[in-house]
Amino acid sequence: MSLLTTAAAALGLLAAGYALGRYRPAHRLSDWAHWQKYDRTMRRHSARWWVVYVLLSVENLTQVAAWLVRNPRKAWHAWRVSKGRNDPPLSPALTFDPDWAAKRRAASNTEEAQQP
């Protein structure tokens, strides 16, 4: 490849990068997806719904990946802290009597029998 061909290719790539930077297709797609979220006529069975939420998911994953690349020490520290966090113990789960309806019926029957 000659020097002139390399320079022309580099200039063409710079021009294409400049044009894409001015047009900002990813920003336009993101804006479109965010506006589509508020459309009440869009339902989950439509292809447009899936396109919108795939675009929003890709945007979120890109932002998380960019944060991890820009702040690796903070990300590592946050992961380590969340792993060894000393949370209070959870309360026991609520339990319900499976025969509650029968006991309620029996109690109401005895109250009716006791009334004069």
Disulfide bonds with the S-S distance in Angstrom:
none
